[in-house]
């Protein structure tokens, strides 16, 4: 139906930047909100940022001012620009989207995750 694939993760030094991408594919009819989460070892999954299909955004306090979420609706892709990364940003980062396919109603889809280790 709908698949989400993240890319762009990798080892980065503290103070550095990374840009994550998440591309949706499949028999997509429509995508509503798209989100980025992260989960550090031993911690709960945390919502970082969200963007509606109209471009309205939400940021968690922990990333506000450092991370920017954006999307390309024509390419069914959402991005997360991460600046001034800190060791505490080390986590697995996940993409999430509310999408409808041509054969199913809206449901929540998850990507497989991408690792972002930040060295001090």
Secondary structure, 3 states (H helix, E strand, C coil): CEEEEEECCCCEECCCCEEEEEEEEECEEEEEEEEEEEECCCCCCEEEEEECCCCCEEECCCCCCCEEEEEEHHHCEEEEEECCCCHHHCEEEEEEEEEEECCCCCEEEECCCEEECEEC
